[in-house]
Structure formats: structure tokens, C-alpha cells
């Protein structure tokens, strides 16, 4: 039994200190779930659906951990008694998808007297969204945002006790609550939040408004979490933050991201370290040096460029020019020659001319990315870019997007092919979706490889000869 839960007496008032307070409510919620399961004559079930980024995926593991702890069992969305959508709001269509899915759940809820529906995540930090849910989706039971996810058990208890819609949205927070349950998707790898929020305010991006200002976890808490994960079988961690390169600036005793990596590297039993996302303006020479010397940091760096035009980068509020970005790429490649570089690119930002777009094609040709996430600019209400003049016509954006995609895919296939015939270490992640006699694994540089094997190999590191490049992945054979 968890030492925090062992001394809990539910007849006492709830503690004020965290995480003890949440363990008190976990025990309380457990009682409500147990009674409900008795009434239904079966276990209560749940489904967590994640929209959005790896930060959201990590948050969903925490939600699942708490739901399992209070007595729910996992099921499909169609069968679940407790459905929670962990939402994203980076693009407008993400909101539309959530409303569509919610509409489908309404009829499920009418048939199931035990059903509860919850919404959390970035979309809930938008006041107009919460107002729409409050007035038009009265069948939703719980709405909370990005800052108080640790209060999940307390909020579930409030739903049981009030019998009404519970809304708990915080505008911002400086609070970080450690040591709560979570349920990992993989036994051998895990995401680890090192910081929350963002201070960058890129003119197209809603994230700083919905995730709040940057706050870093203490290095000892991060190291302790990773040590526990390693003791539980994890060999690869992905360090997560909206901008990991600015980690540590707001700590009482400032520590750079490069210094944090050096501390993590010393953890015995940890084999691979990944991280994302890196903002080019904060990527230091110190970090490049640490990456060059490291035996554990993976040979992959996600470095979003967004545009190749210095004029557009200024309008985006990115704080670097095309030339500075290319200089940074040269430094990284000099220190880590076999690094795999991936990026994000936005096409059709307000005011983008054909000349600006050609600058983007030029940077793609010069850097030669292993892959790129390409996006058509999506206007987000509440951001400076949404009110900018010269919004680019849809047909022009579509044409540029298609041209960019073709360029990115052609180059990526050529870059990926350079490893053909080499022997590489692969972490086996799953049985192949297309052939159950094959397994799928990932190289240090993040490229996927399919080769003959079975489920017993999942979580193992094996040497694989990369026989055939298929554009974005390899077919290989174990050696």
C-alpha cells in the first residue's frame, strides 16, 4: 500500500498539503466507485481519449493512473461508464472534432444511468469553449483545464457528491504536485515532464494562453522520477516541455537544460534519452557540446523552423533569422555528424509571399530534414496573427503546401536511405500492425524498422541490418 494512503481516515477533514490531499480524495472516490459497481452488478469502466501533443499523452497517463487507482477498469469509448476527452486547441479543427464526438456520447449517456463525461486539456482554457459547453452540452459532468490536472480525484469526488456539472478552470498556476499515480502506455519507455507552460508567445500560437507561463520541475524530482521508472523496467525516457531549452531559468537555484541532461545521463540502467520540443533561439552551445559527448542522448533533434523567411519569422515572433537557424544547424552537425533533424513548418502565414515561400523551400533543401511536420496556417482566435491583414488565399496556400510536401518527402527518402546496409541498434516497440511475424522498432535517430520477430522481443535492444529503405522506414533483419 502507498505510504500516503495507509494512514487516511475518511471521517477526518481533507488535508491541505499535497499530494496527501489527493490521496485522501482517491480513497473517497474509491468508495463511490465501489458502491456504483455494486448497484450496477459489474465493474465500472473508463476510457481516456487524447487529442494533441506528447504533453497531453503524458497527462492522459496520469488520468488513467488515477482512474485505475479508484477502481475503474479500462474499456472502449462505446462501452465506458466514464469517458474523458483530453483536448487540444492548437488548430481550430481540433475543437470541431471534440464537439462532434461529444454529440455522439449524448445518446450513450441516456441509456447508461452510471455514465459520466469529463473534458480537460488546452481547449478548456478558452472561456468561450467552457461557456458553450455549460449552455449547450449540459450532459457533461466535469470540465477542468491544464493547470489542475493533479486534482482529478478531488474533482471526481465533487461530481459524485454534487450530482451537477463541475467546472474548475484556473487561469494560471505556479504549482507542481509530484508523486501521483500514473499508468504508462509502454513498460519500457516513458515521457517525463521537466517543465510546463511557455513564455515565447509566437504570434500564431495559443499554447502560452492555455498552458500558462513556464515553470520548471526541480531537478531532484525529475531524477527521482526517472530512477523509479528505470527500477520499473524503463530504459528510454522522453523529456517533455513546450520549450525544453529554457528549462531551469525560473528555479530558485537556476540550472540549465544541458546540466539537467548530464545529471540524467548518470542514472544507471537508463539506455536512451530523448527530448522535445527545442526552440532554436534557446539552443545553447553548452547543450550542443553535451549532445556531442553523450552516450545516451539519442541522435535525433526536433528543431521547429516554422518558415525559411526571416521577414515571416519576425512576424511570427520567433526571435531568430534564417541565417541564424542555418548557422545553428551547422554547429549541431559539426558536434553530432550523424544527427537526424526533424522540424515543423507552417505554410500560408499572414502576409507570406511567393518569395517568402521560396525561402522556406530553400531552407528545406539546405538542411535536408529527415522528416518535417508541415501545417497549413490555422487562424486561432486570441492570437496576434488572427487579426493580421494579408491572410493568404486558400488556393494559394494549398498549392504551396503541396509543393512543400513533395520537396520534404523527396529529400527525406534520400536522407533516410543513407543508412541502408548498416547495422544499427533498435529498441523493439511492438508487433507490426501489418504482419504478426514482424516486429517494429526504433533507431536512436527515431527511424522505424520492421523485421522478423515476435512479442517476446518487445522492450529489447537488438542489432538489426537495415536491408531496404522504404522512404520513411526500413525493412531489416536481426543479426
C-alpha positions in Angstrom: 0.0 0.0 0.0 1.2 3.5 -0.8 2.5 5.1 2.4 0.5 8.2 1.8 -2.8 6.3 1.7 -2.0 4.0 4.6 -2.9 6.5 7.3 -6.0 8.0 5.7 -9.2 8.2 7.7 -12.1 9.4 5.6 -14.0 10.7 8.6 -11.2 13.3 9.1 -11.3 16.6 7.1 -9.3 16.6 3.9 -5.6 17.5 4.4 -4.5 20.8 2.8 -1.0 19.6 1.9 -0.4 18.0 -1.5 -0.2 15.2 -2.6 -1.7 13.9 0.7 -4.9 15.8 -0.1 -5.3 14.0 -3.4 -4.7 10.6 -1.9 -7.5 11.4 0.6 -9.8 12.0 -2.3 -8.6 8.9 -4.2 -9.8 6.9 -1.2 -13.1 8.8 -1.1 -13.7 8.4 -4.8 -12.9 4.7 -4.4 -15.8 4.3 -2.1 -18.2 6.0 -4.5 -17.0 3.8 -7.4 -17.3 0.6 -5.3 -20.9 1.5 -4.4 -21.8 2.2 -8.0 -20.2 -1.1 -9.2 -22.4 -2.9 -6.5 -25.5 -1.2 -7.8 -24.7 -2.0 -11.5 -23.6 -5.6 -10.6 -20.4 -5.2 -12.6 -17.1 -3.2 -12.5 -17.2 0.4 -13.6 -15.2 1.1 -16.8 -13.4 4.1 -18.3 -11.9 5.4 -21.5 -9.4 8.3 -21.8 -9.2 9.8 -25.4 -6.2 12.0 -26.1 -6.1 14.8 -28.7 -2.9 16.6 -29.4 0.7 16.5 -28.3 3.0 14.3 -26.2 2.4 16.6 -23.2 -1.3 15.6 -23.5 -0.4 12.0 -23.9 1.7 12.2 -20.7 -1.2 13.9 -18.9 -3.5 11.1 -20.0 -1.3 8.5 -18.4 -1.8 10.4 -15.1 -5.6 10.5 -15.6 -5.6 6.7 -16.4 -3.4 6.1 -13.3 -6.0 7.8 -11.0 -9.0 6.2 -12.6 -7.4 2.7 -12.2 -6.5 3.6 -8.6 -10.1 4.5 -7.7 -11.4 1.2 -9.1 -12.3 1.8 -12.7 -11.3 -0.7 -15.4 -10.3 0.3 -18.9 -12.7 -0.2 -21.8 -13.6 1.1 -25.2 -15.3 4.5 -25.6 -18.6 2.8 -26.7 -18.7 0.7 -23.5 -17.2 3.0 -20.9 -19.0 4.4 -17.9 -16.5 7.3 -17.5 -15.4 8.9 -20.7 -12.8 11.7 -20.6 -11.5 13.7 -23.6 -8.1 15.3 -23.0 -8.3 18.1 -25.6 -6.0 20.1 -27.8 -6.6 23.5 -29.2 -3.6 24.2 -31.4 -5.8 24.2 -34.5 -9.5 25.1 -34.9 -10.5 21.7 -36.4 -9.4 20.0 -33.1 -12.2 21.8 -31.3 -14.7 20.8 -34.0 -13.7 17.1 -33.6 -14.4 17.3 -29.8 -17.9 18.7 -30.3 -18.6 16.0 -32.8 -17.5 13.2 -30.5 -19.4 14.8 -27.6 -22.6 14.8 -29.7 -22.3 11.0 -30.2 -21.9 10.4 -26.5 -25.2 12.1 -25.6 -27.3 9.1 -26.7 -24.9 6.7 -24.8 -25.5 8.6 -21.6 -29.3 8.5 -22.0 -29.0 4.7 -22.0 -26.5 4.4 -19.2 -27.5 5.9 -15.8 -23.9 5.4 -14.5 -22.2 7.3 -17.3 -20.0 10.3 -16.6 -18.4 12.5 -19.2 -15.4 14.7 -18.5 -13.4 17.2 -20.6 -9.9 18.6 -19.8 -6.8 19.9 -21.5 -6.0 23.0 -23.5 -9.4 23.6 -25.2 -10.9 24.0 -21.7 -8.7 27.0 -21.0 -10.7 29.0 -23.6 -13.6 30.8 -21.8 -15.9 30.8 -24.9 -15.5 27.0 -25.1 -16.4 26.5 -21.4 -19.4 28.8 -21.9 -20.6 26.8 -24.9 -20.3 23.5 -23.0 -22.1 25.0 -20.0 -25.0 26.1 -22.0 -25.3 23.7 -24.9 -23.8 20.4 -23.5 -25.5 20.2 -20.1 -24.9 16.4 -20.1 -21.1 16.9 -19.5 -20.3 16.2 -15.8 -16.8 17.6 -15.3 -14.7 20.3 -17.0 -11.2 21.3 -16.0 -8.1 22.7 -17.6 -4.3 22.2 -17.9 -3.2 23.6 -14.5 -5.2 21.5 -12.0 -4.9 18.0 -13.6 -3.4 16.8 -10.3 -6.8 17.5 -8.7 -8.6 14.9 -10.8 -9.6 12.6 -7.9 -10.9 15.6 -5.9 -12.9 16.7 -8.9 -14.4 13.2 -9.5 -15.4 13.2 -5.8 -17.1 16.6 -6.3 -19.1 15.2 -9.3 -20.3 12.3 -7.2 -21.2 14.5 -4.2 -22.9 17.4 -6.1 -24.7 15.5 -8.8 -24.2 18.6 -11.0 -21.8 19.8 -13.7 -18.5 20.6 -12.0 -16.3 23.3 -13.7 -12.8 24.1 -12.3 -10.6 26.2 -14.6 -7.5 28.0 -13.4 -6.1 31.0 -15.4 -2.6 30.1 -14.3 -0.6 28.4 -11.6 2.9 28.1 -10.2 2.0 24.8 -8.5 3.6 21.5 -9.4 2.4 18.4 -7.5 4.6 15.3 -7.5 4.2 11.6 -6.8 0.6 10.9 -8.0 -0.4 7.7 -9.7 0.0 7.3 -13.5 -0.4 4.4 -15.9 2.2 4.1 -18.6 1.3 3.1 -22.1 4.7 1.3 -22.5 6.5 -0.7 -19.9 10.0 0.1 -21.4 9.7 3.8 -22.2 8.1 6.8 -20.8 7.6 10.5 -21.2 8.7 12.7 -18.3 7.6 16.3 -17.9 10.5 18.5 -17.0 8.6 21.8 -17.3 5.1 23.2 -18.0 3.9 26.3 -19.9 5.6 28.5 -22.4 6.9 32.1 -22.4 7.5 32.5 -26.1 4.2 34.0 -27.4 4.8 33.1 -31.1 2.2 35.2 -32.8 0.3 32.2 -34.3 0.2 30.1 -31.1 -2.4 29.7 -28.5 -0.3 27.5 -26.2 1.1 30.2 -23.8 -2.5 31.3 -23.2 -3.8 27.8 -22.4 -0.7 26.2 -20.7 0.4 29.3 -18.8 3.9 30.7 -18.1 7.0 28.4 -17.9 7.6 26.6 -14.6 10.3 24.0 -14.3 10.3 21.0 -12.0 13.1 20.7 -9.6 16.0 18.6 -11.0 16.0 16.2 -8.0 12.2 15.5 -8.5 12.9 14.7 -12.2 15.9 12.4 -11.4 13.9 10.7 -8.7 11.0 10.0 -11.1 13.4 8.6 -13.8 15.2 6.4 -11.2 11.8 4.9 -10.2 10.9 4.4 -13.9 14.2 2.6 -14.5 13.6 0.4 -11.5 10.3 -0.5 -13.0 11.8 -1.5 -16.4 12.0 1.7 -18.3 15.1 2.1 -20.5 14.2 5.1 -22.6 12.8 8.4 -21.5 11.4 11.3 -23.5 11.9 14.6 -21.6 8.9 16.8 -22.3 8.4 20.6 -22.3 6.9 23.2 -24.6 10.5 24.6 -24.9 13.0 22.3 -23.1 15.9 24.6 -23.9 14.7 27.2 -21.5 14.4 24.7 -18.6 15.6 25.8 -15.2 15.5 29.6 -15.7 12.8 30.1 -13.1 14.2 27.7 -10.4 15.3 29.1 -7.1 18.7 27.7 -8.0 18.9 28.0 -11.8 20.1 25.0 -13.7 20.5 24.8 -17.5 18.9 22.1 -19.6 22.4 20.9 -20.6 23.2 20.4 -16.8 20.0 18.6 -16.3 20.8 16.2 -19.1 24.2 15.5 -17.5 22.5 14.5 -14.2 20.0 12.3 -16.0 22.8 10.6 -18.0 24.4 9.3 -14.8 21.3 7.2 -13.9 22.3 3.6 -14.1 20.1 1.3 -16.2 18.8 4.2 -18.4 19.8 3.5 -22.0 18.3 6.3 -24.1 17.4 9.9 -23.5 15.1 11.8 -25.9 13.6 15.3 -25.6 11.3 17.7 -27.2 10.5 20.4 -28.1 13.6 22.6 -28.7 13.2 26.3 -29.6 16.1 27.4 -31.9 16.5 30.7 -30.1 17.4 29.0 -26.8 19.6 26.1 -28.0 22.9 26.8 -26.4 26.5 25.9 -27.3 26.6 24.1 -24.0 23.7 21.8 -25.0 25.3 21.1 -28.4 28.6 20.1 -26.6 26.7 17.8 -24.1 24.8 16.1 -27.1 28.1 15.6 -28.9 29.8 13.8 -25.9 26.8 11.9 -24.7 26.5 8.1 -24.9 22.8 8.1 -24.1 21.2 11.1 -25.8 19.5 9.9 -29.0 20.8 11.1 -32.4 17.6 13.0 -33.1 16.7 16.6 -32.6 13.3 18.1 -33.4 14.1 21.8 -34.2 11.0 23.6 -35.5 11.9 26.2 -38.1 8.3 27.3 -39.0 9.4 29.4 -42.0 12.5 30.0 -44.1 11.8 33.7 -44.5 13.4 36.0 -41.9 10.6 38.5 -42.6 7.9 36.0 -41.8 9.9 34.7 -38.8 9.9 38.2 -37.4 6.1 38.5 -37.9 5.8 35.1 -36.1 7.9 36.5 -33.2 10.4 33.6 -33.4 13.5 35.6 -32.4 15.9 34.2 -35.0 16.6 34.7 -38.7 17.0 32.2 -41.5 20.8 32.7 -41.3 21.0 32.2 -37.5 18.9 29.0 -37.9 21.3 27.6 -40.6 24.3 28.6 -38.5 22.8 26.6 -35.6 22.3 23.6 -37.8 25.9 23.7 -38.9 27.1 23.8 -35.2 24.8 20.8 -34.3 26.0 18.8 -37.3 29.7 19.6 -36.5 29.2 18.2 -33.0 26.9 15.3 -33.8 27.6 14.4 -37.5 25.0 11.5 -37.6 22.2 13.6 -36.1 18.7 13.2 -37.5 17.0 16.6 -37.8 13.2 17.0 -37.9 11.1 20.1 -38.0 7.7 21.9 -38.1 6.8 24.2 -41.0 3.8 26.5 -41.3 2.6 27.4 -44.9 0.4 30.4 -45.6 1.2 32.6 -42.6 -0.5 36.0 -43.0 1.5 38.1 -45.5 3.5 35.2 -46.8 4.5 36.0 -50.5 5.8 33.6 -53.1 9.3 34.9 -52.3 8.9 34.1 -48.6 7.7 30.6 -49.5 10.7 30.0 -51.8 12.9 30.9 -48.8 11.2 28.1 -46.9 11.8 25.6 -49.8 15.4 26.8 -49.8 15.9 26.1 -46.1 14.4 22.6 -46.6 16.9 22.0 -49.4 19.8 23.3 -47.4 19.1 21.5 -44.1 17.8 18.3 -45.7 15.5 17.2 -42.8 14.9 13.5 -42.1 11.2 14.4 -41.8 9.0 17.5 -41.4 5.6 18.1 -39.9 4.0 20.5 -42.4 0.9 22.6 -41.5 -1.4 24.9 -43.3 -1.7 28.1 -41.1 -4.7 27.9 -38.9 -6.2 31.1 -37.5 -6.5 30.8 -33.7 -8.8 33.4 -32.1 -7.0 35.2 -29.3 -3.5 35.2 -31.0 -1.9 38.3 -32.7 -1.7 36.5 -36.1 -5.5 36.1 -36.2 -6.0 39.8 -36.7 -3.2 40.4 -39.1 -4.0 41.6 -42.6 -3.0 39.9 -45.8 -4.4 36.5 -44.9 -3.2 34.2 -47.8 -6.0 32.9 -50.2 -6.8 29.2 -49.6 -6.0 28.1 -53.2 -2.5 29.7 -53.0 -1.8 28.1 -49.6 -2.9 24.7 -50.9 -0.6 24.9 -53.9 2.3 25.9 -51.7 1.6 23.2 -49.2 1.6 20.5 -51.9 4.9 21.8 -53.3 6.5 21.8 -49.9 5.2 18.3 -49.1 6.6 16.9 -52.3 10.0 18.5 -51.6 10.1 17.3 -47.9 9.2 13.8 -48.9 11.7 13.5 -51.7 14.6 14.8 -49.5 13.5 12.7 -46.5 13.5 9.5 -48.6 17.1 10.3 -49.8 18.3 11.2 -46.3 16.7 8.0 -44.8 18.4 5.8 -47.5 22.0 6.6 -46.3 21.7 4.0 -43.6 21.0 1.2 -46.0 23.3 -1.8 -45.4 24.4 -0.6 -41.9 23.8 -2.5 -38.7 22.0 -0.4 -36.1 20.7 -0.8 -32.5 16.9 -1.0 -32.4 14.6 -0.8 -29.5 11.7 -3.1 -30.2 8.4 -1.4 -29.5 5.5 -3.6 -30.8 4.4 -6.4 -33.1 4.0 -5.0 -36.6 0.4 -3.7 -37.4 0.6 -5.3 -40.9 2.3 -8.7 -40.2 2.3 -10.5 -36.8 5.5 -12.3 -37.8 7.3 -9.0 -37.8 8.1 -6.5 -35.0 8.5 -2.7 -35.2 11.4 -0.9 -33.5 13.0 2.5 -33.5 16.6 3.5 -34.1 18.4 6.1 -32.0 17.7 8.7 -34.8 13.9 7.9 -34.5 13.6 6.0 -37.8 11.2 3.0 -37.7 12.4 -0.5 -38.7 10.3 -3.6 -39.3 11.9 -7.1 -39.1 11.1 -10.7 -38.3 10.4 -11.3 -34.6 7.7 -11.9 -32.0 6.1 -10.2 -29.0 8.7 -11.7 -26.6 11.2 -9.2 -28.0 9.2 -6.0 -27.1 11.4 -3.8 -24.9 14.6 -5.4 -26.0 17.6 -3.7 -27.8 18.7 -5.7 -30.8 21.2 -5.2 -33.6 19.5 -5.1 -37.0 20.9 -4.9 -40.5 19.0 -2.3 -42.5 18.3 -4.1 -45.8 15.8 -2.0 -47.6 14.8 1.7 -47.2 11.1 2.2 -47.9 11.2 6.0 -47.9 10.4 6.7 -44.2 11.2 3.3 -42.6 13.4 0.2 -43.1 12.9 -3.5 -43.6 15.7 -5.2 -41.8 17.0 -8.4 -40.4 18.3 -9.2 -36.9 22.0 -10.0 -36.7 
